[in-house]
Amino acid sequence: MKQYEGRYQCFASNDLGTAMTSAITLKAAASPYQRPENKEINVRTGASITVPCNYSSSNDRVITWTFQPATVTYNERIAESADGSLVFANVLGSDNGLIFYCIVKDLATRKSTDGPHYTLNVDNTVPLPDRPPTITSPVLTTEPRIVLRDDTLRMKCIATGKPVPSVRWEKLNGNSVVSWPNGRFRTEDFGRTAVISNASYGDSADYRCTATNALGEATRISKVLVHARPFFSVPENAPHDVIKTPGSNVTIRCQAEGIPAPEVEWRVNGVPIAETSPMDNRVIHPTKIRISNLKVSDSAVYQCIASNMHNSIIKQAYVNVLISMPLPVSSEDVEYVQVLGKTVEMKCNVFGSPSPAISWQKDGNKITENERFLIRKSKYLRISEVTFDDAGAYTCVATNEYGNATLSTSLTVFRRTKIQPAAQYRYFVRRGESVTMSVKIDIDDGVVQGPVQWFKSDVLIGRGINYDVNNAAFTDSGSYKVMVNTSLDHAAVHLTLVVQDIPLPPLDFYVSPKSGGSPLDVTFTWQPAEDNYSPIQEYKIEFEKDNYRPGKWFPLVDSIPGDRTSFDVTLAAGLRYKFRLWALNGIGWSEAPSAETGSGIQPPHLAVAPTANPSGVSGKGNTPTNMIITWDPVSPVGRNGPEFGYQITCPNHRFLRILQSIWHLNFVFAIPFESYEVVNLPTYTQYIINIMSYNNIGNASVPQDVLGYSGEDVPLSAPSDVTVETNEDDATVVIVRWQKVDPDSVRGKVLGYIVSYETPSSNELKERSVGDTDMTGIAGLKPFTDYSFKVAVYNDYSSGPFSQSYVITTPESTPGPPSTMRLRTTTDTGAHIAWGRPQEENGDVIGYVIKFVCLNDSTEIGPISVEGTSYVTSQLRPNHMYDVTVAAQTLKGVGETANIVMSTMAGEAPVAARFNVTAGMTTANVTWYQVGGIPATKYFVEYKKSTEDEWKMSHGSYSTEKTGEGVPLAGLDPGTSYLVRIVSVNAYDQTVSRAIMFKTAGAGELIAGVVGEVWFIVLMCIIVLLLIIIVIVCLLRRRKGGKYS
């Protein structure tokens, strides 16, 4: 490869100029070479060592160190320096026997070579003492380190010492430490390597590494300068191709940047410009060339080469001076599309030199510029806020002094895409529950829809027309932006999600005497707590009385408007109170009430008579000789004083007085006084009951009277004259009648009668309860079945004895559907259907009715009466679907149907016939045979000349009786080739046999034809054999002598 080393550059030329590439250097890379040897390193414990990786290679290489055992690797104590050497900050006794070697990979040749294999022998007898850090890399130098802009800067700081030093890097501005570049700085290799990515000019600075251990520290400063390869910061500063007309001017720029500043070399068609002929109309500057009053001969390729010590770049511009009439740049028609209200820009894509003047037309009419129509850059037609009327055909006309060109295009306007909520703009959900927000898209058919995206706080959170929020939290509340992008526009909508929950308990709940009120008037005040995004609707106040049912809370105020923060209440005398407050929002009541207030508050002793009597008073017995009187107790608020109790009065019994509670004492009775039992009463006797509240001040107002009854007992009598009437028109319904019992025998209030019925053949007993009547209808019975009916009266306590049974047989009815209907066999035209007797015969079955309905064309066969439980038919059509129904029949008529859906087998074409042909001069005889398989019902014989296309039929069709007989073909031409075939036909299809070719005998060919026949050959063989026998006989006789010897 050495002979090919050098600089290479490519030049491409034609009649209009020469272009060139950048130069590249080809250099043969030397393969790494390491002498295969083993070396030993002897060292004391605690010593620092540096092992170089000696190599002979290009600079483009990678060095890695390998250790044996493999468990050893780079760590805080073992590092690789910038030049590839392996550094031990200090050697441990455990390093004894460690083997290591470097591997050098040449990136040019992609070959790797091992360096010497080192074995570390550690002397642990006298370890070296601890020592402060020493920095081995970077080395001391006055030369700055150069890094190129946009490259990655890596600075290694390798230190030795005992204990192992820690390393840190700092960026300096003079003597001050400054911050690292945000997002571009990191450390690697246990903090020893500082890395700055995408180096910029601001990274030129001094960098200090500090190595520290318990005995001291060491520092080393590296100076870094950021240089730059030549580059163009803006495209306008670099050369670019231009097309000019004769007489115009052009300026070619080459304003490259870089550190050091690049030097610029100009070339024309690959030749240094200084070596070209001077041009009067060309002025050359260091960074630009200006050519005025261009001529066609001035067309050329100009190159600028910007170089500094780091690299060089080449940019070139083709200056094309030409004359041309307007020409379309592309032969393809461009069709423009846009949505309503947007802006569209249509291009007149033509080229001409000099540049042509452009005009636009729509539907043949010239377009005049206005506030919506603008011709931009003499080429583009811009239409703002397009309407449906703007759609149509457009034409641009390009004209210069050498000719003109016309281009056609079109504009299609679609509806704007809309996105709307599928349900509502605002969604509400309780915390912890789920909600689905949805949108719907309205898009024109000609517009391609893109993905639907959901954003919250400008972060993409989902895709699709639905977005699910599961286990909603308060952080899910907020505005959601839903956007859809299309091929032409986009649309967005904002939805709001409010996550709600029950309110927190109210705060600062206090009770205080009402200003200006009575001693029993108090004022409650509070502060609303967090409503959890659902406004407070109302409050309620509860109280507990520690001298009446401690621990049980009662309502004091059921509803207070949600905008209130105070409320006045008048309390009852004689009680000690505690209060609590609840809040309600749209989600529910607060999980807990406010803190309790007013603990033990007791209004003054202002006792008065009770203000309320018990409610819900009733009297009812649960045995024949008692009556239990029950009531709803008066609320403690309404008792108003001590020694509260109830006075129960039954005018037709006796006076009762019950003491409920005693002033200042807790409730001490074993049972609550909410009921009272009166015993030893006559059965089912009416009583007038009233219950009045009282305390030590007096009685409440007079209560209303309530009627009560003592307990009921079992009725004594059974109904009589039970009859049952059947219905011939509906065998499932009967009418049961009876004579009602004497009311006095019921021993209670008559609630009604129980009609019991059953079939003797089963133990299933059914009952129906009716009111206080003497008849009822019973439905749902089985036809043609025996039933037994009996009736009993009943009251609230029990039912009485049943009447004598009345037995009937329900009339016949139409039967139920046949059971287990099935298809036994089927053919192409027939089927065998079978079924079982109905499970519900409902009478004597006298036969069945079957019917076939073709599902292909709705034609019917039947109904057909059948005596048995199966039927065979052959009246069906092949390959058809049938709905087959069967119903049983009694004297009452035809019953319910059972059905199956079946299909007949498909008819098949007959098999092809086999045949032979015997030909004469003008006739032929065709004989065919029917082989096994689907038979034919008739045959046709067809023939034609081998040179013709159309087949002829011999006479008409032939029945199957002609099978095996010959069919003649007459009127044939002598000496002509014919084809013959047999067409086999049945009711479903036809089959054409293969054709056989034969040839009729021509004039002079008949004998040849006979000679070729088998019978003729056999005859000739017999004659020859007879002649041979005669000759043999003659020879034998001649030997014997005689007349002829």
ZAVO-15804 format. One line per 10 residues: number of its first residue (from 1); their letters; for each residue x negated, y, z of C-alpha. Coordinates in steps of 0.25 Angstrom, whole numbers. Each point is the difference from the previous one (the first is absolute). Example, Ala and Ser with C-alpha at 12.3 -4.5 7.8 and 13.67 -1.06 7.14 Angstrom:
2
1	as	-49/-18/31 | -6/14/-2
This chain:
1045
1	mkqyegryqc	0/0/0 | -12/10/2 | 0/3/-15 | 14/5/0 | -2/10/11 | 3/14/-3 | 11/11/-2 | 12/-3/-9 | 10/9/-6 | 11/-2/-10
11	fasndlgtam	4/9/-12 | 12/-1/-8 | 1/9/-13 | 10/2/-12 | 1/12/-10 | 6/9/11 | -12/-1/10 | -7/-9/10 | 4/-4/14 | -9/-6/11
21	tsaitlkaaa	0/-7/13 | -8/2/12 | -14/-6/1 | -1/-13/8 | -13/-6/5 | -3/-15/-1 | -10/-5/9 | -4/-14/3 | 2/-3/15 | -10/-8/7
31	spyqrpenke	5/-12/8 | -2/0/15 | -12/-9/4 | -3/-5/13 | -11/-10/3 | 6/-12/6 | -7/-1/13 | 3/-2/15 | -6/10/10 | 0/1/15
41	invrtgasit	1/12/9 | -5/-1/14 | 5/11/10 | 2/2/14 | 14/2/7 | 5/14/0 | -9/4/-12 | 6/7/-12 | -3/-5/-14 | 2/5/-15
51	vpcnysssnd	0/-11/-10 | -1/5/-15 | 7/-6/-12 | -11/0/-10 | 6/0/-14 | -4/3/-14 | 12/5/-7 | 7/11/-6 | 7/10/10 | 13/-5/-4
61	rvitwtfqpa	1/-12/10 | 7/-5/13 | -7/-5/12 | 6/-9/10 | -6/-8/12 | 4/-14/4 | -2/-6/13 | -1/-14/5 | 8/-4/8 | 11/7/-7
71	tvtyneriae	6/5/14 | -10/11/0 | 3/12/-8 | -1/15/0 | 3/6/13 | -3/12/9 | -15/-6/2 | -2/-5/-15 | 1/10/-11 | -4/2/-15
81	sadgslvfan	-7/13/-3 | 2/8/-12 | -12/-6/-7 | 5/-14/2 | -9/-4/12 | 6/-8/11 | -2/7/14 | 1/-6/14 | 2/11/10 | -6/-10/10
91	vlgsdnglif	-2/-15/0 | 7/-9/10 | -5/-13/5 | 12/-7/-7 | -6/5/-14 | -11/-11/1 | 1/-9/-12 | 9/9/-8 | -2/-1/-15 | 4/11/-9
101	ycivkdlatr	-3/5/-14 | 5/10/-10 | 7/-2/-13 | -2/10/-11 | 10/1/-11 | -4/7/-13 | 13/7/-5 | -5/1/-14 | -4/-15/-2 | 10/-5/11
111	kstdgphytl	-11/-9/5 | -3/-2/15 | -13/-5/6 | -3/-3/15 | -11/7/7 | -10/-7/9 | 7/-8/11 | -4/6/14 | -1/-8/13 | 0/8/12
121	nvdntvplpd	-8/-5/12 | 3/7/13 | -10/0/11 | 8/1/13 | -11/0/10 | -2/14/2 | 11/9/-6 | -3/14/-4 | 6/11/9 | 12/9/-3
131	rpptitspvl	-3/12/-9 | 8/12/-6 | 5/0/-14 | -8/1/-12 | 6/4/-14 | -5/-8/-11 | 9/5/-11 | 2/10/-6 | -15/3/-1 | -5/14/3
141	tteprivlrd	-1/8/-13 | 1/14/-4 | 7/-4/-13 | 16/1/0 | 8/-11/-4 | 8/2/-12 | 14/-5/-2 | 9/3/-12 | 14/6/1 | 11/-10/1
151	dtlrmkciat	-10/-11/3 | 0/-7/14 | -11/4/10 | -5/-10/9 | -10/3/11 | -6/-11/9 | -6/3/13 | -8/-12/5 | -6/0/14 | -9/-9/9
161	gkpvpsvrwe	-1/-1/15 | 3/-7/12 | 11/0/4 | 7/0/-14 | 3/15/-3 | 13/5/-4 | 1/9/-12 | 8/12/-4 | 0/10/-12 | 3/15/1
171	klngnsvvsw	2/10/-11 | -8/13/2 | 2/15/-4 | -13/6/5 | -1/-5/14 | 15/-2/2 | 8/-13/-2 | 12/1/-10 | 11/-9/-3 | 0/-11/-10
181	pngrfrtedf	7/1/-13 | 15/-4/3 | 4/-13/-6 | -14/-3/-7 | -9/-3/12 | -1/-14/7 | -11/-8/6 | -4/-14/-2 | -11/-10/5 | 3/2/14
191	grtavisnas	-1/15/-1 | -13/0/-7 | 5/4/-14 | 7/13/-2 | 8/-1/-13 | 6/13/-8 | 9/-4/-12 | 2/9/-12 | -12/9/4 | 3/15/-2
201	ygdsadyrct	-9/13/0 | 4/2/14 | -7/-12/4 | -13/6/-2 | -5/1/14 | -10/-5/11 | 5/-13/6 | -6/-5/14 | 0/-14/5 | -3/-2/15
211	atnalgeatr	-4/-14/6 | 2/-1/15 | -3/-11/10 | -2/1/15 | -14/4/-1 | 2/12/-9 | 4/4/-14 | -6/3/-14 | 5/9/-11 | -2/1/-15
221	iskvlvharp	5/10/-10 | 3/-3/-14 | 3/12/-10 | 10/-3/-11 | 2/8/-13 | 12/-3/-8 | -3/2/-15 | 9/-3/-12 | -1/-6/-14 | 4/9/-11
231	ffsvpenaph	16/1/-1 | 10/10/-6 | 9/5/11 | 11/4/-10 | 3/-6/-13 | 0/14/-7 | -15/1/3 | -3/-12/-8 | 0/-2/-15 | 12/-5/-7
241	dviktpgsnv	5/-3/-14 | 6/12/-7 | 7/1/-14 | -2/14/-6 | 4/7/-13 | -10/7/-9 | -3/14/5 | 3/-3/14 | -9/0/12 | -4/-11/10
251	tircqaegip	-8/0/14 | -6/-13/5 | -3/0/15 | -10/-8/8 | 1/5/14 | -5/-12/8 | -2/1/15 | -9/-9/9 | -12/1/10 | -10/3/-5
261	apevewrvng	7/9/-10 | 0/-8/-13 | -7/4/-13 | 8/0/-13 | -5/-5/-13 | 9/3/-13 | 0/-10/-12 | 7/0/-13 | 4/-13/-6 | -10/-6/9
271	vpiaetspmd	-12/9/-4 | -5/10/10 | 6/13/-4 | -14/7/0 | -4/-10/-12 | 12/4/-8 | 2/11/-10 | 4/14/6 | 14/4/-3 | 4/15/-1
281	nrvihptkir	13/-2/6 | -5/-8/12 | -5/6/13 | -6/-10/10 | 0/3/15 | -6/-9/11 | 14/-5/4 | 9/3/-12 | 0/1/-15 | 9/10/-8
291	isnlkvsdsa	2/-2/-15 | 8/11/-7 | 7/1/-14 | 0/-15/-1 | -2/-7/-14 | 4/-14/-3 | -15/-4/-1 | -2/4/15 | 8/-13/4 | -10/-8/9
301	vyqciasnmh	-2/-7/13 | -6/8/11 | -6/-7/12 | -4/6/13 | -10/-8/9 | 0/5/15 | -11/-6/8 | -7/1/14 | -9/-9/8 | 12/-9/3
311	nsiikqayvn	7/-3/-13 | 4/6/-13 | 14/1/-7 | 3/2/-14 | 13/6/-5 | 3/3/-15 | 10/8/-8 | 5/-2/-14 | 2/13/-7 | 9/-3/-11
321	vlismplpvs	2/11/-10 | 11/-4/-10 | 11/4/-9 | 13/-8/1 | 15/2/-3 | 9/-4/11 | 0/-15/2 | 8/-8/11 | -9/-6/10 | 8/-12/2
331	sedveyvqvl	9/-8/-10 | 9/-4/12 | 13/8/3 | 1/5/14 | 13/0/7 | 2/8/13 | 9/-2/11 | 3/8/12 | 11/2/11 | 10/11/1
341	gktvemkcnv	-6/13/6 | -15/-4/-1 | -10/6/-10 | -5/-7/-12 | -12/3/-9 | -1/-5/-14 | -13/0/-8 | -2/3/-15 | -11/-10/-1 | -7/5/-13
351	fgspspaisw	-14/4/-3 | -4/10/-10 | -12/9/-3 | 2/12/2 | 10/-3/11 | 15/0/-6 | 11/9/4 | 11/-8/7 | 15/2/-1 | 11/-9/6
361	qkdgnkiten	14/-4/-5 | 12/-7/6 | 10/-7/-9 | -6/8/-11 | 1/14/7 | -12/8/3 | -2/1/15 | -2/14/6 | -8/2/12 | 8/5/13
371	erflirksky	0/-2/15 | 2/-15/-2 | -7/-4/-13 | -15/4/-1 | -10/-4/-10 | -13/-2/8 | -14/0/-5 | 5/1/-14 | 3/-15/1 | 9/-4/11
381	lrisevtfdd	15/3/1 | 4/1/14 | 15/0/4 | 3/3/14 | 13/-5/8 | 4/-9/-11 | 15/-2/-3 | 7/-11/-7 | 2/10/-12 | -15/0/-1
391	agaytcvatn	0/-15/-4 | -2/-3/-15 | -10/0/-11 | -12/10/-1 | -10/4/-11 | -13/7/1 | -6/7/-12 | -15/2/-1 | -5/10/-10 | -14/5/-4
401	eygnatlsts	-6/6/-13 | -3/-14/-5 | 14/-6/2 | 11/-4/10 | 4/-13/7 | 14/-4/6 | 2/-8/13 | 13/-6/5 | 3/-3/14 | 12/-2/9
411	ltvfrrtkiq	5/4/14 | 9/-9/9 | 6/6/13 | 4/-9/11 | 8/3/13 | -9/3/12 | -2/-11/10 | 8/1/13 | -2/-7/13 | 11/1/10
421	paaqyryfvr	3/-6/14 | 8/-13/-2 | 8/3/12 | -3/13/8 | -12/10/2 | -1/-3/15 | -1/-13/6 | 2/-3/15 | -4/-12/7 | -2/-4/15
431	rgesvtmsvk	-14/-3/5 | -4/-14/-2 | 10/-3/-11 | -1/-1/-15 | 4/9/-11 | -1/0/-15 | -1/13/-8 | 3/-1/-15 | 0/8/-12 | 6/-1/-14
441	ididdgvvqg	-7/4/-13 | 7/7/-12 | -9/-1/-12 | 2/1/-15 | -1/-13/-8 | -12/5/-8 | -8/4/12 | -9/-11/6 | 1/0/16 | -12/-2/8
451	pvqwfksdvl	-1/-4/15 | 9/6/11 | -9/4/11 | 3/4/15 | -8/10/7 | -1/5/15 | -9/11/3 | -6/-1/-14 | -4/-14/3 | 5/-11/-9
461	igrginydvn	8/-10/8 | 8/-8/-10 | 6/-3/-13 | 13/-3/-6 | 14/6/1 | 2/-5/14 | -9/2/12 | 2/-8/13 | -3/6/14 | 0/-12/10
471	naaftdsgsy	-1/2/15 | 1/15/-2 | -8/9/9 | 1/15/2 | -13/1/-8 | 8/-5/-12 | 9/13/1 | -3/10/-11 | 1/4/-14 | -2/-11/-11
481	kvmvntsldh	-4/4/-14 | 5/-10/-11 | -6/2/-14 | 1/-7/-13 | -9/3/-12 | 4/-3/-14 | -7/1/-13 | 4/14/-2 | 4/6/14 | 1/-2/14
491	aavhltlvvq	11/2/11 | 0/0/15 | 10/1/11 | -2/2/15 | 8/-9/10 | 0/2/15 | -1/-11/10 | 4/3/15 | -3/-11/10 | 9/1/12
501	diplppldfy	2/-6/14 | 8/2/12 | -3/12/8 | -10/1/12 | 7/2/14 | 3/14/3 | -9/8/8 | 1/8/13 | 14/-5/4 | 4/8/12
511	vspksggspl	13/2/8 | 3/12/8 | 12/7/7 | 8/8/-10 | -1/15/1 | 13/6/5 | 7/-14/0 | 6/-8/11 | -8/-10/9 | 3/-11/-9
521	dvtftwqpae	-4/7/-13 | -14/-3/-5 | -8/4/-12 | -9/-10/-8 | -12/5/-8 | -10/-7/-9 | -10/2/-11 | 2/-8/-13 | -12/-10/-3 | -5/-4/-14
531	dnyspiqeyk	12/-4/-9 | -8/-9/-9 | 4/7/-12 | 15/-2/2 | 7/12/7 | 6/-2/14 | 15/-2/-2 | 5/-1/15 | -4/-3/14 | 7/-8/11
541	iefekdnyrp	-2/1/15 | 1/-12/9 | 0/-1/15 | -2/-10/11 | 6/0/14 | -9/-7/10 | 12/-1/10 | 8/-8/-11 | -6/-11/-8 | -15/5/0
551	gkwfplvdsi	-7/-3/-13 | 12/1/-8 | 1/13/-9 | 14/6/-4 | 3/10/-11 | 1/15/6 | 1/7/-14 | 2/-8/-12 | -4/10/-11 | -8/13/0
561	pgdrtsfdvt	-3/7/-13 | -14/-2/-5 | -3/15/0 | 2/2/15 | -11/0/11 | 10/2/12 | 13/-5/4 | 10/3/12 | 6/-11/8 | 10/-1/12
571	laaglrykfr	-4/-12/9 | 9/-8/9 | -1/1/15 | -5/-10/9 | -11/-7/-9 | -15/1/-1 | -5/1/-14 | -12/-2/-9 | 1/4/-15 | -7/-3/-13
581	lwalngigws	2/5/-14 | 0/-7/-14 | -2/6/-13 | 6/-5/-14 | -5/3/-14 | 4/-6/-13 | -7/-13/3 | 5/-3/14 | -1/3/15 | -14/3/5
591	eapsaetgsg	-7/-13/5 | -1/5/14 | 8/11/7 | -7/13/7 | -6/-1/13 | 10/-1/11 | 4/12/7 | 8/4/12 | -4/-12/8 | 10/-1/12
601	iqpphlavap	7/13/-3 | 13/0/9 | 11/11/-2 | 7/6/12 | 10/-8/8 | 12/5/-8 | 9/-12/1 | 14/0/-8 | 10/-10/-3 | -4/-10/-12
611	tanpsgvsgk	3/6/-14 | 2/-13/-7 | 7/-13/1 | -5/-13/-5 | 2/-3/-15 | 2/-13/-8 | 10/-6/11 | 6/-13/-3 | 6/-12/7 | -1/-14/-5
621	gntptnmiit	0/-14/7 | -10/-11/-3 | 7/-11/8 | 15/-2/1 | 1/6/14 | -9/12/-1 | -2/14/-6 | -14/7/-2 | 1/15/0 | -12/7/-7
631	wdpvspvgrn	-4/14/-3 | -12/9/-4 | -6/6/12 | 0/15/1 | -13/7/-2 | -7/5/12 | 1/14/-5 | 15/-1/1 | 0/-5/14 | -3/13/7
641	gpefgyqitc	-1/-5/14 | -3/-11/10 | 9/-12/3 | 4/-1/-14 | 9/-12/-4 | 12/-5/-7 | 14/-1/4 | 8/-12/-8 | 15/0/0 | 9/-11/-5
651	pnhrflrilq	14/4/4 | 5/-14/-1 | -11/-6/8 | -7/8/11 | -10/12/3 | -15/-2/-1 | -11/10/4 | -15/-3/-4 | -12/8/5 | -10/2/-10
661	siwhlnfvfa	-12/8/6 | -3/7/13 | -7/14/1 | -15/0/0 | 0/-16/0 | -4/-8/-12 | 9/-10/-6 | 0/-12/9 | 12/-9/-5 | -3/-13/-6
671	ipfesyevvn	8/2/-13 | 3/13/-7 | 14/5/1 | 4/-1/-14 | 11/-11/1 | 9/-5/11 | 7/-14/0 | 14/-2/5 | 4/-14/3 | 12/-9/3
681	lptytqyiin	9/6/-10 | 11/-6/-8 | -4/-5/-14 | 1/11/-11 | 6/11/8 | 0/15/-4 | -6/10/9 | -1/16/0 | -15/4/4 | -6/13/2
691	imsynnigna	-14/3/6 | -3/14/7 | -14/5/4 | -2/6/14 | -10/6/9 | 0/6/14 | 5/13/-6 | 12/-6/-7 | 6/-8/-12 | -2/3/-15
701	svpqdvlgys	12/3/-8 | 11/-11/-1 | -4/-10/-11 | 9/-6/-11 | 6/-14/2 | -5/-12/-7 | 7/-13/-2 | -7/-13/5 | 4/-14/0 | -4/-12/9
711	gedvplsaps	-6/-12/-7 | 7/-10/-10 | 2/-15/0 | 1/-11/-10 | 13/1/-8 | 10/-11/4 | 8/-3/-13 | -3/-4/-14 | 7/6/-13 | 11/-9/-5
721	dvtvetnedd	7/-3/-14 | -14/0/-8 | 2/-1/-15 | -10/1/-12 | 5/4/-14 | -9/-4/-12 | -1/8/-13 | 0/-8/-13 | -6/12/-7 | -12/1/9
731	atvvivrwqk	-4/-13/7 | -10/7/9 | 10/8/8 | 11/-3/10 | 10/8/9 | 0/-5/15 | 13/4/8 | 3/-2/15 | 9/4/11 | -6/10/9
741	vdpdsvrgkv	-2/-3/15 | 7/7/12 | -8/12/4 | 1/-3/15 | -7/-14/-3 | -12/7/-6 | -5/5/14 | -7/12/-6 | 1/9/-12 | 3/-8/-13
751	lgyivsyetp	-12/3/-9 | 5/-10/-11 | 0/-14/-5 | -10/-10/-4 | 3/-9/-12 | -9/-13/0 | -1/-9/-12 | -8/-12/-5 | -1/-11/-10 | 2/-14/6
761	ssnelkersv	-11/-5/-8 | -10/9/7 | -3/6/13 | -1/14/-5 | 9/8/8 | 3/15/-4 | 8/10/8 | 6/14/-4 | 4/10/10 | 12/9/-4
771	gdtdmtgiag	7/11/8 | 13/-1/7 | 8/-5/-12 | 8/-13/-4 | -6/-3/-13 | -14/1/-8 | -6/-5/-13 | -12/-9/0 | -8/0/-13 | -13/-7/-5
781	lkpftdysfk	6/-14/2 | -3/-12/-9 | 10/-4/-10 | 6/-15/1 | -5/-1/14 | 7/-4/13 | 0/11/11 | 5/0/15 | 5/14/6 | 3/4/14
791	vavyndyssg	1/14/7 | -3/5/14 | 2/14/6 | -11/7/7 | -3/12/10 | -12/7/5 | -3/-11/9 | 2/-13/-8 | 9/-7/-10 | 12/-8/3
801	pfsqsyvitt	3/-15/-4 | 2/-3/-15 | 13/-4/-7 | 3/-13/-6 | -8/-3/-13 | 6/3/-13 | -6/-9/-12 | 1/4/-15 | -7/-4/-13 | -4/12/-8
811	pestpgppst	5/-1/-15 | -9/-4/-12 | -8/10/-7 | -10/1/-12 | -13/-7/3 | -14/5/2 | -11/-1/-10 | -6/-14/-3 | -13/-4/7 | -13/-4/-5
821	mrlrtttdtg	2/4/-15 | -11/-5/-9 | -5/-2/-14 | -3/-15/-2 | -5/0/-14 | 0/9/-12 | -3/-1/-15 | 0/10/-11 | 16/0/-1 | 4/-8/12
831	ahiawgrpqe	0/0/15 | 4/-9/12 | 5/9/12 | 3/-6/13 | 5/5/13 | 6/-4/14 | 13/2/7 | 3/13/6 | -4/2/15 | 13/7/2
841	engdvigyvi	11/-8/-8 | 11/8/6 | 10/-11/-5 | 0/-12/-9 | -10/2/-12 | 7/-5/-13 | -11/3/-9 | -10/10/-5 | -2/11/-11 | -13/2/-7
851	kfvclndste	-3/12/-9 | -13/3/-9 | -3/15/-3 | -11/3/-10 | -9/11/6 | -6/3/-14 | 14/4/-7 | 10/-1/11 | 8/-12/-7 | 7/-9/9
861	igpisvegts	3/-15/0 | 12/-4/9 | 5/0/10 | 0/-15/0 | 8/-9/10 | -8/-11/6 | 4/-11/10 | -14/-4/5 | -12/7/5 | -8/0/-12
871	yvtsqlrpnh	1/4/-15 | -7/-3/-13 | 1/10/-12 | -7/0/-14 | 7/13/-4 | -12/9/3 | -9/8/-9 | -15/-3/0 | -9/10/7 | 11/8/7
881	mydvtvaaqt	3/4/14 | 13/-4/7 | 7/4/13 | 7/-13/4 | 11/2/11 | 8/-11/7 | 12/1/9 | 8/-10/8 | 16/0/-1 | 11/-3/10
891	lkgvgetani	15/2/-2 | -2/14/4 | -9/3/-12 | -15/1/-4 | -9/4/11 | -14/7/1 | -10/-3/-10 | -14/-5/1 | -10/2/-12 | -14/-3/-5
901	vmstmageap	-7/7/-12 | -6/-10/-10 | -7/1/-14 | 1/-11/-11 | -12/-5/-6 | -5/7/-13 | 3/-7/-13 | -13/-4/-8 | -3/-1/-14 | -1/-14/-7
911	vaarfnvtag	-13/-7/-2 | -6/1/-14 | 3/-11/-10 | -10/-9/-7 | 2/-3/-14 | -7/-6/-13 | 1/5/-15 | 0/-8/-12 | -2/8/-13 | 4/-3/-15
921	mttanvtwyq	-2/9/-12 | 12/9/3 | 6/-6/13 | -5/-3/14 | 6/-9/11 | -1/5/15 | 2/-9/11 | 0/4/15 | 1/-6/13 | 4/6/14
931	vggipatkyf	-10/-3/11 | 3/1/15 | 3/12/8 | 11/11/-2 | 8/-6/-12 | 6/9/-12 | 14/0/-5 | -3/3/-14 | -12/2/-10 | -4/9/-12
941	veykkstede	-10/-4/-10 | -8/12/-6 | -10/1/-11 | -8/9/-9 | -11/1/-9 | -13/1/6 | -2/14/-7 | 13/6/4 | 4/7/13 | 15/-3/1
951	wkmshgsyst	5/-14/5 | 12/-7/-7 | 10/-8/7 | 4/-14/-6 | 15/-1/0 | 6/3/14 | -2/-6/13 | -2/-15/3 | 6/-7/12 | -8/-8/9
961	ektgegvpla	6/-12/-8 | -10/3/-11 | -12/-3/9 | -8/-11/-6 | 7/2/-14 | -6/7/-12 | 4/14/-5 | -3/3/-14 | -6/13/-5 | 3/2/-15
971	gldpgtsylv	-3/10/-11 | -15/0/4 | -10/5/-10 | -10/-11/-5 | -14/1/5 | 3/10/10 | -4/1/15 | 11/2/10 | 1/1/15 | 12/-6/7
981	rivsvnaydq	5/1/15 | 11/-5/9 | 8/10/9 | 6/-7/12 | 12/7/6 | 9/-1/13 | 9/9/7 | -11/8/7 | -11/2/-10 | -7/-6/-12
991	tvsraimfkt	-14/-6/-2 | -8/1/-13 | -9/-12/-3 | -14/1/-6 | 0/1/-16 | -5/-11/-8 | -6/3/-14 | 3/-10/-12 | -2/1/-15 | 10/-5/-11
1001	agageliagv	-6/-8/-11 | -2/7/-13 | 0/-5/-15 | -11/-11/0 | -1/0/15 | 11/-9/3 | -9/-13/-4 | -11/6/9 | 10/1/10 | 5/-14/-1
1011	vgevwfivlm	-14/-5/0 | -3/7/13 | 12/-7/6 | -2/-11/11 | 9/-10/-6 | -7/2/-14 | -14/-3/6 | 5/-12/8 | 6/-6/-13 | -13/2/-8
1021	ciivllliii	-7/-7/11 | 9/-12/-1 | -1/-1/-15 | -16/1/1 | 1/-11/11 | 9/-9/-9 | -10/2/-12 | -12/-4/9 | 7/-13/4 | 4/-4/-14
1031	vivcllrrrk	-15/2/-4 | -5/-9/11 | 11/-11/-3 | -5/0/-15 | -14/-1/4 | 2/-12/9 | 8/-7/-11 | -11/2/-10 | -10/-7/9 | 9/-13/0
1041	ggkys	0/0/-15 | 12/-3/-9 | 6/6/-12 | -5/14/2 | -14/-3/6
